[in-house]
Amino acid sequence: MNRNSFASLILGIAGLVFFSPAVLADMARQGVVIQVSDDSPKTWNQSLNVVKNLQSAYGKDKVDIEVVVFGMGSGMLKLESPLVNRIDEALDSGVKVVMCENTMKGQKLTKDDMHPKIGFVPAGAVEIVEKQKQGWGGIRP
């Protein structure tokens, strides 16, 4: 085997090892979308615990988390929510929390009624479907 063939063989093997699906999966950021569609403080606390657990398991810098809220879940994102401190904590840790504008219209809510740091999406269910099409995992506590 000549020197160029040997070098090509080594580079080929290195490429297989370093760019295998398992290695690429470890290098890629994880994306997780969490659906919250009820107003139970128990469900909300469980969802926010899941956020902390995911960040702890993957590392805050290696996981993108989006909490998508629609339906009856909207009450906990209002300004007077009893969970405002936990929601602030999640937002401050890099979690994206978004509210469904369809739900807001149906419940006659405005952005001024809602937590000032959250985002908004036209349709919560569509947001979840689109994230899953992009390879994000989905959780509904």
N, CA, C and O atoms as CSV, one atom per row, in Angstrom:
chain,resi,resn,atom,element,x,y,z
A,1,MET,N,N,0.856,-1.171,0.000
A,1,MET,CA,C,0.000,0.000,0.000
A,1,MET,C,C,0.900,1.232,0.000
A,1,MET,O,O,1.811,1.343,0.820
A,2,ASN,N,N,0.639,2.158,-0.927
A,2,ASN,CA,C,1.468,3.350,-0.959
A,2,ASN,C,C,0.996,4.357,0.095
A,2,ASN,O,O,-0.065,4.196,0.699
A,3,ARG,N,N,1.789,5.373,0.296
A,3,ARG,CA,C,1.554,6.365,1.339
A,3,ARG,C,C,0.221,7.093,1.152
A,3,ARG,O,O,-0.485,7.307,2.137
A,4,ASN,N,N,-0.152,7.484,-0.078
A,4,ASN,CA,C,-1.409,8.196,-0.330
A,4,ASN,C,C,-2.618,7.313,-0.046
A,4,ASN,O,O,-3.614,7.782,0.505
A,5,SER,N,N,-2.538,6.041,-0.419
A,5,SER,CA,C,-3.643,5.114,-0.151
A,5,SER,C,C,-3.830,4.913,1.347
A,5,SER,O,O,-4.957,4.865,1.840
A,6,PHE,N,N,-2.719,4.795,2.064
A,6,PHE,CA,C,-2.789,4.614,3.507
A,6,PHE,C,C,-3.402,5.850,4.172
A,6,PHE,O,O,-4.246,5.722,5.059
A,7,ALA,N,N,-2.991,7.021,3.755
A,7,ALA,CA,C,-3.533,8.268,4.317
A,7,ALA,C,C,-5.029,8.372,4.020
A,7,ALA,O,O,-5.804,8.784,4.883
A,8,SER,N,N,-5.432,8.005,2.821
A,8,SER,CA,C,-6.850,8.034,2.463
A,8,SER,C,C,-7.649,7.059,3.316
A,8,SER,O,O,-8.760,7.369,3.745
A,9,LEU,N,N,-7.086,5.887,3.559
A,9,LEU,CA,C,-7.755,4.892,4.389
A,9,LEU,C,C,-7.934,5.419,5.815
A,9,LEU,O,O,-9.015,5.281,6.387
A,10,ILE,N,N,-6.917,6.004,6.384
A,10,ILE,CA,C,-6.979,6.553,7.750
A,10,ILE,C,C,-8.007,7.676,7.817
A,10,ILE,O,O,-8.804,7.727,8.753
A,11,LEU,N,N,-7.997,8.568,6.844
A,11,LEU,CA,C,-8.974,9.658,6.832
A,11,LEU,C,C,-10.395,9.120,6.686
A,11,LEU,O,O,-11.319,9.652,7.301
A,12,GLY,N,N,-10.580,8.091,5.893
A,12,GLY,CA,C,-11.898,7.479,5.735
A,12,GLY,C,C,-12.407,6.866,7.029
A,12,GLY,O,O,-13.570,7.035,7.396
A,13,ILE,N,N,-11.526,6.157,7.714
A,13,ILE,CA,C,-11.907,5.553,9.000
A,13,ILE,C,C,-12.225,6.643,10.021
A,13,ILE,O,O,-13.210,6.545,10.753
A,14,ALA,N,N,-11.398,7.672,10.066
A,14,ALA,CA,C,-11.641,8.784,11.003
A,14,ALA,C,C,-12.985,9.436,10.711
A,14,ALA,O,O,-13.723,9.787,11.631
A,15,GLY,N,N,-13.298,9.596,9.446
A,15,GLY,CA,C,-14.593,10.178,9.077
A,15,GLY,C,C,-15.754,9.324,9.539
A,15,GLY,O,O,-16.764,9.844,10.015
A,16,LEU,N,N,-15.615,8.007,9.400
A,16,LEU,CA,C,-16.681,7.109,9.864
A,16,LEU,C,C,-16.852,7.180,11.373
A,16,LEU,O,O,-17.973,7.159,11.881
A,17,VAL,N,N,-15.739,7.264,12.082
A,17,VAL,CA,C,-15.808,7.305,13.543
A,17,VAL,C,C,-16.356,8.644,14.028
A,17,VAL,O,O,-17.273,8.682,14.850
A,18,PHE,N,N,-15.800,9.729,13.526
A,18,PHE,CA,C,-16.164,11.046,14.056
A,18,PHE,C,C,-17.478,11.587,13.519
A,18,PHE,O,O,-18.050,12.499,14.117
A,19,PHE,N,N,-17.966,11.061,12.429
A,19,PHE,CA,C,-19.209,11.568,11.864
A,19,PHE,C,C,-20.287,10.492,11.787
A,19,PHE,O,O,-21.198,10.568,10.963
A,20,SER,N,N,-20.171,9.497,12.650
A,20,SER,CA,C,-21.214,8.475,12.725
A,20,SER,C,C,-22.470,9.098,13.325
A,20,SER,O,O,-22.371,10.095,14.040
A,21,PRO,N,N,-23.639,8.542,13.055
A,21,PRO,CA,C,-24.880,9.097,13.613
A,21,PRO,C,C,-24.860,9.217,15.130
A,21,PRO,O,O,-25.384,10.188,15.676
A,22,ALA,N,N,-24.264,8.251,15.817
A,22,ALA,CA,C,-24.237,8.311,17.284
A,22,ALA,C,C,-23.412,9.496,17.768
A,22,ALA,O,O,-23.815,10.194,18.698
A,23,VAL,N,N,-22.267,9.726,17.146
A,23,VAL,CA,C,-21.416,10.851,17.550
A,23,VAL,C,C,-22.091,12.170,17.198
A,23,VAL,O,O,-22.069,13.110,17.993
A,24,LEU,N,N,-22.688,12.246,16.017
A,24,LEU,CA,C,-23.383,13.480,15.628
A,24,LEU,C,C,-24.558,13.762,16.551
A,24,LEU,O,O,-24.828,14.919,16.871
A,25,ALA,N,N,-25.255,12.727,16.981
A,25,ALA,CA,C,-26.389,12.918,17.899
A,25,ALA,C,C,-25.909,13.477,19.228
A,25,ALA,O,O,-26.568,14.333,19.817
A,26,ASP,N,N,-24.761,12.996,19.703
A,26,ASP,CA,C,-24.225,13.514,20.954
A,26,ASP,C,C,-23.813,14.973,20.825
A,26,ASP,O,O,-23.912,15.732,21.789
A,27,MET,N,N,-23.353,15.372,19.642
A,27,MET,CA,C,-22.888,16.735,19.429
A,27,MET,C,C,-24.058,17.697,19.218
A,27,MET,O,O,-23.932,18.886,19.512
A,28,ALA,N,N,-25.182,17.211,18.717
A,28,ALA,CA,C,-26.302,18.074,18.364
A,28,ALA,C,C,-27.040,18.539,19.611
A,28,ALA,O,O,-27.082,17.844,20.627
A,29,ARG,N,N,-27.616,19.724,19.509
A,29,ARG,CA,C,-28.484,20.220,20.581
A,29,ARG,C,C,-29.783,19.439,20.551
A,29,ARG,O,O,-30.293,19.100,19.484
A,30,GLN,N,N,-30.300,19.163,21.702
A,30,GLN,CA,C,-31.593,18.524,21.832
A,30,GLN,C,C,-32.672,19.599,21.826
A,30,GLN,O,O,-32.454,20.699,22.334
A,31,GLY,N,N,-33.805,19.298,21.269
A,31,GLY,CA,C,-34.948,20.204,21.290
A,31,GLY,C,C,-36.136,19.482,21.888
A,31,GLY,O,O,-36.480,18.377,21.469
A,32,VAL,N,N,-36.767,20.113,22.877
A,32,VAL,CA,C,-37.917,19.513,23.539
A,32,VAL,C,C,-39.023,20.554,23.639
A,32,VAL,O,O,-38.810,21.668,24.118
A,33,VAL,N,N,-40.201,20.171,23.180
A,33,VAL,CA,C,-41.369,21.035,23.295
A,33,VAL,C,C,-42.300,20.411,24.334
A,33,VAL,O,O,-42.599,19.218,24.289
A,34,ILE,N,N,-42.749,21.250,25.270
A,34,ILE,CA,C,-43.611,20.788,26.354
A,34,ILE,C,C,-44.969,21.458,26.200
A,34,ILE,O,O,-45.069,22.684,26.147
A,35,GLN,N,N,-46.002,20.644,26.128
A,35,GLN,CA,C,-47.379,21.145,25.987
A,35,GLN,C,C,-48.007,21.311,27.360
A,35,GLN,O,O,-47.990,20.387,28.174
A,36,VAL,N,N,-48.569,22.503,27.620
A,36,VAL,CA,C,-49.356,22.722,28.834
A,36,VAL,C,C,-50.690,23.302,28.391
A,36,VAL,O,O,-50.769,24.421,27.883
A,37,SER,N,N,-51.743,22.504,28.600
A,37,SER,CA,C,-53.060,22.944,28.132
A,37,SER,C,C,-54.132,22.799,29.208
A,37,SER,O,O,-55.321,22.697,28.903
A,38,ASP,N,N,-53.699,22.793,30.477
A,38,ASP,CA,C,-54.695,22.858,31.546
A,38,ASP,C,C,-54.207,23.811,32.631
A,38,ASP,O,O,-53.030,24.168,32.683
A,39,ASP,N,N,-55.132,24.216,33.492
A,39,ASP,CA,C,-54.827,25.267,34.462
A,39,ASP,C,C,-54.482,24.735,35.853
A,39,ASP,O,O,-54.478,25.494,36.823
A,40,SER,N,N,-54.199,23.467,35.953
A,40,SER,CA,C,-53.868,22.874,37.238
A,40,SER,C,C,-52.463,23.294,37.690
A,40,SER,O,O,-51.491,23.080,36.966
A,41,PRO,N,N,-52.357,23.889,38.881
A,41,PRO,CA,C,-51.017,24.207,39.391
A,41,PRO,C,C,-50.142,22.953,39.491
A,41,PRO,O,O,-48.925,23.034,39.325
A,42,LYS,N,N,-50.747,21.811,39.757
A,42,LYS,CA,C,-50.002,20.549,39.839
A,42,LYS,C,C,-49.352,20.222,38.487
A,42,LYS,O,O,-48.177,19.859,38.427
A,43,THR,N,N,-50.124,20.353,37.412
A,43,THR,CA,C,-49.583,20.099,36.071
A,43,THR,C,C,-48.494,21.109,35.730
A,43,THR,O,O,-47.455,20.745,35.178
A,44,TRP,N,N,-48.730,22.369,36.056
A,44,TRP,CA,C,-47.736,23.404,35.781
A,44,TRP,C,C,-46.449,23.137,36.550
A,44,TRP,O,O,-45.361,23.223,35.982
A,45,ASN,N,N,-46.560,22.818,37.825
A,45,ASN,CA,C,-45.357,22.531,38.610
A,45,ASN,C,C,-44.626,21.318,38.059
A,45,ASN,O,O,-43.396,21.305,38.010
A,46,GLN,N,N,-45.367,20.302,37.645
A,46,GLN,CA,C,-44.730,19.128,37.050
A,46,GLN,C,C,-44.002,19.516,35.760
A,46,GLN,O,O,-42.880,19.067,35.521
A,47,SER,N,N,-44.635,20.344,34.933
A,47,SER,CA,C,-44.014,20.792,33.682
A,47,SER,C,C,-42.728,21.567,33.956
A,47,SER,O,O,-41.718,21.359,33.285
A,48,LEU,N,N,-42.769,22.451,34.934
A,48,LEU,CA,C,-41.580,23.234,35.263
A,48,LEU,C,C,-40.499,22.372,35.907
A,48,LEU,O,O,-39.311,22.666,35.771
A,49,ASN,N,N,-40.895,21.318,36.601
A,49,ASN,CA,C,-39.911,20.358,37.122
A,49,ASN,C,C,-39.250,19.591,35.981
A,49,ASN,O,O,-38.048,19.327,36.015
A,50,VAL,N,N,-40.041,19.235,34.974
A,50,VAL,CA,C,-39.494,18.550,33.792
A,50,VAL,C,C,-38.454,19.447,33.115
A,50,VAL,O,O,-37.404,18.966,32.689
A,51,VAL,N,N,-38.740,20.735,33.017
A,51,VAL,CA,C,-37.790,21.689,32.432
A,51,VAL,C,C,-36.457,21.618,33.178
A,51,VAL,O,O,-35.401,21.484,32.560
A,52,LYS,N,N,-36.512,21.709,34.497
A,52,LYS,CA,C,-35.277,21.667,35.300
A,52,LYS,C,C,-34.549,20.341,35.125
A,52,LYS,O,O,-33.323,20.309,35.020
A,53,ASN,N,N,-35.307,19.244,35.095
A,53,ASN,CA,C,-34.690,17.927,34.938
A,53,ASN,C,C,-34.003,17.780,33.581
A,53,ASN,O,O,-32.913,17.215,33.490
A,54,LEU,N,N,-34.637,18.287,32.537
A,54,LEU,CA,C,-34.022,18.222,31.200
A,54,LEU,C,C,-32.740,19.047,31.157
A,54,LEU,O,O,-31.725,18.601,30.622
A,55,GLN,N,N,-32.789,20.245,31.720
A,55,GLN,CA,C,-31.592,21.094,31.726
A,55,GLN,C,C,-30.476,20.463,32.551
A,55,GLN,O,O,-29.299,20.590,32.214
A,56,SER,N,N,-30.842,19.796,33.614
A,56,SER,CA,C,-29.850,19.130,34.453
A,56,SER,C,C,-29.233,17.935,33.712
A,56,SER,O,O,-28.022,17.721,33.766
A,57,ALA,N,N,-30.066,17.172,33.031
A,57,ALA,CA,C,-29.587,15.971,32.333
A,57,ALA,C,C,-28.718,16.302,31.123
A,57,ALA,O,O,-27.665,15.694,30.929
A,58,TYR,N,N,-29.153,17.262,30.309
A,58,TYR,CA,C,-28.434,17.589,29.071
A,58,TYR,C,C,-27.439,18.732,29.250
A,58,TYR,O,O,-26.464,18.831,28.504
A,59,GLY,N,N,-27.682,19.587,30.227
A,59,GLY,CA,C,-26.924,20.822,30.365
A,59,GLY,C,C,-27.701,21.945,29.697
A,59,GLY,O,O,-28.180,21.786,28.574
A,60,LYS,N,N,-27.829,23.071,30.375
A,60,LYS,CA,C,-28.631,24.184,29.846
A,60,LYS,C,C,-28.193,24.611,28.458
A,60,LYS,O,O,-29.013,25.034,27.642
A,61,ASP,N,N,-26.899,24.500,28.190
A,61,ASP,CA,C,-26.368,24.948,26.905
A,61,ASP,C,C,-26.504,23.903,25.801
A,61,ASP,O,O,-26.101,24.154,24.665
A,62,LYS,N,N,-27.068,22.728,26.118
A,62,LYS,CA,C,-27.183,21.670,25.114
A,62,LYS,C,C,-28.610,21.254,24.835
A,62,LYS,O,O,-28.840,20.273,24.127
A,63,VAL,N,N,-29.580,21.984,25.381
A,63,VAL,CA,C,-30.983,21.637,25.138
A,63,VAL,C,C,-31.795,22.917,24.955
A,63,VAL,O,O,-31.686,23.865,25.732
A,64,ASP,N,N,-32.603,22.911,23.914
A,64,ASP,CA,C,-33.560,23.992,23.685
A,64,ASP,C,C,-34.908,23.486,24.172
A,64,ASP,O,O,-35.360,22.414,23.770
A,65,ILE,N,N,-35.543,24.259,25.035
A,65,ILE,CA,C,-36.842,23.863,25.567
A,65,ILE,C,C,-37.846,24.970,25.288
A,65,ILE,O,O,-37.586,26.146,25.544
A,66,GLU,N,N,-38.987,24.576,24.765
A,66,GLU,CA,C,-40.074,25.516,24.523
A,66,GLU,C,C,-41.340,24.965,25.177
A,66,GLU,O,O,-41.774,23.850,24.886
A,67,VAL,N,N,-41.921,25.768,26.067
A,67,VAL,CA,C,-43.190,25.422,26.692
A,67,VAL,C,C,-44.278,26.112,25.880
A,67,VAL,O,O,-44.314,27.340,25.792
A,68,VAL,N,N,-45.162,25.315,25.288
A,68,VAL,CA,C,-46.245,25.840,24.461
A,68,VAL,C,C,-47.543,25.731,25.254
A,68,VAL,O,O,-47.945,24.645,25.672
A,69,VAL,N,N,-48.187,26.879,25.453
A,69,VAL,CA,C,-49.374,26.953,26.298
A,69,VAL,C,C,-50.585,27.308,25.454
A,69,VAL,O,O,-50.555,28.246,24.657
A,70,PHE,N,N,-51.661,26.534,25.646
A,70,PHE,CA,C,-52.918,26.858,24.980
A,70,PHE,C,C,-54.068,26.315,25.798
A,70,PHE,O,O,-53.864,25.641,26.808
A,71,GLY,N,N,-55.276,26.610,25.358
A,71,GLY,CA,C,-56.461,26.130,26.078
A,71,GLY,C,C,-56.506,26.691,27.484
A,71,GLY,O,O,-56.202,27.860,27.718
A,72,MET,N,N,-56.887,25.841,28.403
A,72,MET,CA,C,-57.053,26.268,29.792
A,72,MET,C,C,-55.731,26.611,30.484
A,72,MET,O,O,-55.741,27.192,31.569
A,73,GLY,N,N,-54.620,26.268,29.889
A,73,GLY,CA,C,-53.317,26.585,30.473
A,73,GLY,C,C,-53.001,28.061,30.534
A,73,GLY,O,O,-52.069,28.471,31.225
A,74,SER,N,N,-53.767,28.862,29.819
A,74,SER,CA,C,-53.491,30.295,29.727
A,74,SER,C,C,-53.523,31.014,31.066
A,74,SER,O,O,-52.801,31.993,31.254
A,75,GLY,N,N,-54.340,30.551,31.995
A,75,GLY,CA,C,-54.487,31.239,33.274
A,75,GLY,C,C,-53.192,31.382,34.043
A,75,GLY,O,O,-53.000,32.371,34.751
A,76,MET,N,N,-52.302,30.416,33.919
A,76,MET,CA,C,-51.047,30.474,34.663
A,76,MET,C,C,-50.020,31.400,34.027
A,76,MET,O,O,-48.951,31.633,34.592
A,77,LEU,N,N,-50.346,31.927,32.850
A,77,LEU,CA,C,-49.440,32.893,32.224
A,77,LEU,C,C,-49.942,34.330,32.355
A,77,LEU,O,O,-49.350,35.258,31.804
A,78,LYS,N,N,-51.018,34.496,33.076
A,78,LYS,CA,C,-51.512,35.850,33.312
A,78,LYS,C,C,-50.617,36.548,34.331
A,78,LYS,O,O,-49.859,35.909,35.061
A,79,LEU,N,N,-50.723,37.873,34.362
A,79,LEU,CA,C,-49.898,38.676,35.256
A,79,LEU,C,C,-50.033,38.259,36.718
A,79,LEU,O,O,-49.049,38.275,37.457
A,80,GLU,N,N,-51.219,37.892,37.137
A,80,GLU,CA,C,-51.451,37.554,38.549
A,80,GLU,C,C,-51.277,36.061,38.852
A,80,GLU,O,O,-51.765,35.592,39.880
A,81,SER,N,N,-50.615,35.328,38.009
A,81,SER,CA,C,-50.427,33.882,38.184
A,81,SER,C,C,-49.735,33.569,39.513
A,81,SER,O,O,-48.783,34.252,39.892
A,82,PRO,N,N,-50.211,32.538,40.220
A,82,PRO,CA,C,-49.532,32.129,41.450
A,82,PRO,C,C,-48.159,31.493,41.179
A,82,PRO,O,O,-47.367,31.301,42.102
A,83,LEU,N,N,-47.887,31.173,39.924
A,83,LEU,CA,C,-46.605,30.547,39.569
A,83,LEU,C,C,-45.647,31.502,38.866
A,83,LEU,O,O,-44.691,31.065,38.226
A,84,VAL,N,N,-45.899,32.795,38.982
A,84,VAL,CA,C,-45.087,33.765,38.249
A,84,VAL,C,C,-43.590,33.626,38.562
A,84,VAL,O,O,-42.762,33.795,37.667
A,85,ASN,N,N,-43.235,33.326,39.801
A,85,ASN,CA,C,-41.815,33.185,40.149
A,85,ASN,C,C,-41.178,31.979,39.469
A,85,ASN,O,O,-40.039,32.055,39.007
A,86,ARG,N,N,-41.905,30.867,39.406
A,86,ARG,CA,C,-41.366,29.675,38.739
A,86,ARG,C,C,-41.266,29.894,37.236
A,86,ARG,O,O,-40.332,29.410,36.597
A,87,ILE,N,N,-42.219,30.616,36.675
A,87,ILE,CA,C,-42.175,30.913,35.238
A,87,ILE,C,C,-40.992,31.836,34.946
A,87,ILE,O,O,-40.275,31.645,33.964
A,88,ASP,N,N,-40.795,32.835,35.804
A,88,ASP,CA,C,-39.632,33.718,35.657
A,88,ASP,C,C,-38.329,32.923,35.718
A,88,ASP,O,O,-37.412,33.161,34.933
A,89,GLU,N,N,-38.255,31.986,36.647
A,89,GLU,CA,C,-37.067,31.152,36.793
A,89,GLU,C,C,-36.790,30.357,35.510
A,89,GLU,O,O,-35.646,30.269,35.066
A,90,ALA,N,N,-37.830,29.789,34.928
A,90,ALA,CA,C,-37.670,29.030,33.683
A,90,ALA,C,C,-37.216,29.949,32.550
A,90,ALA,O,O,-36.301,29.612,31.799
A,91,LEU,N,N,-37.855,31.099,32.432
A,91,LEU,CA,C,-37.474,32.057,31.390
A,91,LEU,C,C,-36.032,32.509,31.563
A,91,LEU,O,O,-35.284,32.597,30.590
A,92,ASP,N,N,-35.641,32.794,32.797
A,92,ASP,CA,C,-34.277,33.241,33.072
A,92,ASP,C,C,-33.238,32.162,32.790
A,92,ASP,O,O,-32.069,32.469,32.558
A,93,SER,N,N,-33.664,30.890,32.809
A,93,SER,CA,C,-32.733,29.792,32.535
A,93,SER,C,C,-32.623,29.491,31.037
A,93,SER,O,O,-31.917,28.564,30.638
A,94,GLY,N,N,-33.314,30.268,30.218
A,94,GLY,CA,C,-33.200,30.091,28.772
A,94,GLY,C,C,-34.357,29.374,28.119
A,94,GLY,O,O,-34.345,29.165,26.906
A,95,VAL,N,N,-35.353,28.995,28.891
A,95,VAL,CA,C,-36.519,28.324,28.338
A,95,VAL,C,C,-37.400,29.348,27.632
A,95,VAL,O,O,-37.571,30.471,28.106
A,96,LYS,N,N,-37.942,28.953,26.515
A,96,LYS,CA,C,-38.873,29.799,25.783
A,96,LYS,C,C,-40.282,29.371,26.178
A,96,LYS,O,O,-40.619,28.190,26.091
A,97,VAL,N,N,-41.105,30.322,26.612
A,97,VAL,CA,C,-42.494,30.054,26.968
A,97,VAL,C,C,-43.353,30.863,26.009
A,97,VAL,O,O,-43.225,32.084,25.926
A,98,VAL,N,N,-44.232,30.172,25.283
A,98,VAL,CA,C,-45.067,30.856,24.289
A,98,VAL,C,C,-46.539,30.554,24.526
A,98,VAL,O,O,-46.913,29.463,24.956
A,99,MET,N,N,-47.357,31.548,24.233
A,99,MET,CA,C,-48.807,31.452,24.405
A,99,MET,C,C,-49.480,31.453,23.048
A,99,MET,O,O,-49.065,32.172,22.138
A,100,CYS,N,N,-50.518,30.646,22.917
A,100,CYS,CA,C,-51.297,30.525,21.688
A,100,CYS,C,C,-52.216,31.744,21.529
A,100,CYS,O,O,-53.034,32.032,22.403
A,101,GLU,N,N,-52.074,32.442,20.421
A,101,GLU,CA,C,-52.921,33.607,20.159
A,101,GLU,C,C,-54.365,33.204,19.843
A,101,GLU,O,O,-55.284,33.977,20.109
A,102,ASN,N,N,-54.583,32.004,19.279
A,102,ASN,CA,C,-55.961,31.529,19.064
A,102,ASN,C,C,-56.694,31.426,20.395
A,102,ASN,O,O,-57.840,31.860,20.518
A,103,THR,N,N,-56.031,30.854,21.383
A,103,THR,CA,C,-56.626,30.745,22.712
A,103,THR,C,C,-56.908,32.132,23.286
A,103,THR,O,O,-57.968,32.378,23.862
A,104,MET,N,N,-55.951,33.021,23.118
A,104,MET,CA,C,-56.127,34.372,23.659
A,104,MET,C,C,-57.355,35.049,23.048
A,104,MET,O,O,-58.132,35.692,23.753
A,105,LYS,N,N,-57.525,34.899,21.732
A,105,LYS,CA,C,-58.705,35.479,21.079
A,105,LYS,C,C,-59.981,34.875,21.644
A,105,LYS,O,O,-60.931,35.595,21.951
A,106,GLY,N,N,-60.003,33.549,21.782
A,106,GLY,CA,C,-61.179,32.855,22.289
A,106,GLY,C,C,-61.518,33.234,23.724
A,106,GLY,O,O,-62.686,33.239,24.111
A,107,GLN,N,N,-60.493,33.551,24.514
A,107,GLN,CA,C,-60.704,33.905,25.913
A,107,GLN,C,C,-60.698,35.419,26.131
A,107,GLN,O,O,-60.727,35.895,27.266
A,108,LYS,N,N,-60.660,36.157,25.038
A,108,LYS,CA,C,-60.653,37.629,25.078
A,108,LYS,C,C,-59.516,38.181,25.944
A,108,LYS,O,O,-59.710,39.088,26.753
A,109,LEU,N,N,-58.337,37.612,25.749
A,109,LEU,CA,C,-57.138,38.065,26.449
A,109,LEU,C,C,-56.285,38.888,25.499
A,109,LEU,O,O,-56.280,38.639,24.294
A,110,THR,N,N,-55.572,39.855,26.028
A,110,THR,CA,C,-54.625,40.637,25.238
A,110,THR,C,C,-53.214,40.345,25.746
A,110,THR,O,O,-53.041,39.752,26.811
A,111,LYS,N,N,-52.244,40.750,25.002
A,111,LYS,CA,C,-50.853,40.573,25.429
A,111,LYS,C,C,-50.589,41.328,26.726
A,111,LYS,O,O,-49.735,40.919,27.513
A,112,ASP,N,N,-51.301,42.410,26.957
A,112,ASP,CA,C,-51.147,43.162,28.202
A,112,ASP,C,C,-51.641,42.392,29.421
A,112,ASP,O,O,-51.250,42.702,30.547
A,113,ASP,N,N,-52.494,41.394,29.210
A,113,ASP,CA,C,-52.993,40.547,30.303
A,113,ASP,C,C,-51.976,39.491,30.719
A,113,ASP,O,O,-52.080,38.906,31.797
A,114,MET,N,N,-51.010,39.259,29.868
A,114,MET,CA,C,-50.115,38.114,30.027
A,114,MET,C,C,-48.766,38.512,30.630
A,114,MET,O,O,-48.407,39.688,30.681
A,115,HIS,N,N,-48.041,37.502,31.080
A,115,HIS,CA,C,-46.682,37.684,31.610
A,115,HIS,C,C,-45.870,38.470,30.592
A,115,HIS,O,O,-45.906,38.146,29.405
A,116,PRO,N,N,-45.144,39.487,31.020
A,116,PRO,CA,C,-44.458,40.362,30.058
A,116,PRO,C,C,-43.276,39.743,29.316
A,116,PRO,O,O,-42.846,40.289,28.300
A,117,LYS,N,N,-42.742,38.625,29.792
A,117,LYS,CA,C,-41.544,38.052,29.170
A,117,LYS,C,C,-41.824,36.889,28.222
A,117,LYS,O,O,-40.899,36.373,27.595
A,118,ILE,N,N,-43.083,36.469,28.108
A,118,ILE,CA,C,-43.369,35.308,27.255
A,118,ILE,C,C,-43.450,35.715,25.794
A,118,ILE,O,O,-43.522,36.899,25.466
A,119,GLY,N,N,-43.436,34.722,24.928
A,119,GLY,CA,C,-43.626,34.939,23.505
A,119,GLY,C,C,-45.020,34.488,23.093
A,119,GLY,O,O,-45.791,33.986,23.911
A,120,PHE,N,N,-45.329,34.671,21.834
A,120,PHE,CA,C,-46.647,34.338,21.323
A,120,PHE,C,C,-46.505,33.619,19.991
A,120,PHE,O,O,-45.618,33.921,19.192
A,121,VAL,N,N,-47.397,32.664,19.769
A,121,VAL,CA,C,-47.455,31.941,18.499
A,121,VAL,C,C,-48.895,31.981,18.013
A,121,VAL,O,O,-49.818,32.016,18.826
A,122,PRO,N,N,-49.102,31.977,16.700
A,122,PRO,CA,C,-50.476,32.038,16.182
A,122,PRO,C,C,-51.351,30.878,16.663
A,122,PRO,O,O,-52.513,31.082,17.013
A,123,ALA,N,N,-50.793,29.659,16.682
A,123,ALA,CA,C,-51.566,28.477,17.072
A,123,ALA,C,C,-50.653,27.516,17.831
A,123,ALA,O,O,-49.654,27.046,17.288
A,124,GLY,N,N,-50.993,27.229,19.075
A,124,GLY,CA,C,-50.152,26.368,19.906
A,124,GLY,C,C,-49.984,24.968,19.356
A,124,GLY,O,O,-48.874,24.437,19.340
A,125,ALA,N,N,-51.083,24.357,18.900
A,125,ALA,CA,C,-51.001,22.995,18.373
A,125,ALA,C,C,-50.117,22.944,17.124
A,125,ALA,O,O,-49.348,22.001,16.938
A,126,VAL,N,N,-50.229,23.944,16.290
A,126,VAL,CA,C,-49.402,24.001,15.075
A,126,VAL,C,C,-47.925,24.171,15.462
A,126,VAL,O,O,-47.049,23.569,14.840
A,127,GLU,N,N,-47.654,24.977,16.471
A,127,GLU,CA,C,-46.277,25.165,16.937
A,127,GLU,C,C,-45.674,23.838,17.372
A,127,GLU,O,O,-44.523,23.546,17.049
A,128,ILE,N,N,-46.432,23.040,18.094
A,128,ILE,CA,C,-45.941,21.733,18.550
A,128,ILE,C,C,-45.674,20.814,17.362
A,128,ILE,O,O,-44.631,20.163,17.306
A,129,VAL,N,N,-46.597,20.756,16.425
A,129,VAL,CA,C,-46.426,19.910,15.241
A,129,VAL,C,C,-45.179,20.332,14.459
A,129,VAL,O,O,-44.396,19.485,14.028
A,130,GLU,N,N,-45.000,21.631,14.281
A,130,GLU,CA,C,-43.841,22.122,13.515
A,130,GLU,C,C,-42.529,21.789,14.222
A,130,GLU,O,O,-41.556,21.409,13.570
A,131,LYS,N,N,-42.493,21.926,15.533
A,131,LYS,CA,C,-41.273,21.575,16.281
A,131,LYS,C,C,-40.980,20.085,16.132
A,131,LYS,O,O,-39.828,19.691,15.954
A,132,GLN,N,N,-42.022,19.260,16.204
A,132,GLN,CA,C,-41.799,17.821,16.071
A,132,GLN,C,C,-41.333,17.463,14.665
A,132,GLN,O,O,-40.531,16.543,14.503
A,133,LYS,N,N,-41.817,18.169,13.644
A,133,LYS,CA,C,-41.345,17.940,12.275
A,133,LYS,C,C,-39.864,18.297,12.149
A,133,LYS,O,O,-39.164,17.765,11.286
A,134,GLN,N,N,-39.392,19.194,13.007
A,134,GLN,CA,C,-37.975,19.589,12.993
A,134,GLN,C,C,-37.117,18.649,13.838
A,134,GLN,O,O,-35.912,18.859,13.978
A,135,GLY,N,N,-37.741,17.612,14.401
A,135,GLY,CA,C,-36.989,16.633,15.177
A,135,GLY,C,C,-37.027,16.833,16.677
A,135,GLY,O,O,-36.356,16.110,17.413
A,136,TRP,N,N,-37.797,17.796,17.144
A,136,TRP,CA,C,-37.903,18.027,18.588
A,136,TRP,C,C,-38.737,16.921,19.215
A,136,TRP,O,O,-39.677,16.415,18.602
A,137,GLY,N,N,-38.387,16.552,20.435
A,137,GLY,CA,C,-39.191,15.624,21.207
A,137,GLY,C,C,-40.370,16.369,21.820
A,137,GLY,O,O,-40.303,17.578,22.043
A,138,GLY,N,N,-41.425,15.658,22.085
A,138,GLY,CA,C,-42.610,16.276,22.681
A,138,GLY,C,C,-42.977,15.637,23.999
A,138,GLY,O,O,-42.906,14.418,24.148
A,139,ILE,N,N,-43.376,16.468,24.968
A,139,ILE,CA,C,-43.772,15.976,26.285
A,139,ILE,C,C,-45.051,16.693,26.691
A,139,ILE,O,O,-45.214,17.893,26.472
A,140,ARG,N,N,-45.949,15.926,27.284
A,140,ARG,CA,C,-47.161,16.516,27.863
A,140,ARG,C,C,-47.299,15.962,29.272
A,140,ARG,O,O,-47.850,14.877,29.455
A,141,PRO,N,N,-46.808,16.688,30.271
A,141,PRO,CA,C,-46.900,16.204,31.667
A,141,PRO,C,C,-48.335,16.088,32.136
A,141,PRO,O,O,-48.582,15.698,33.277
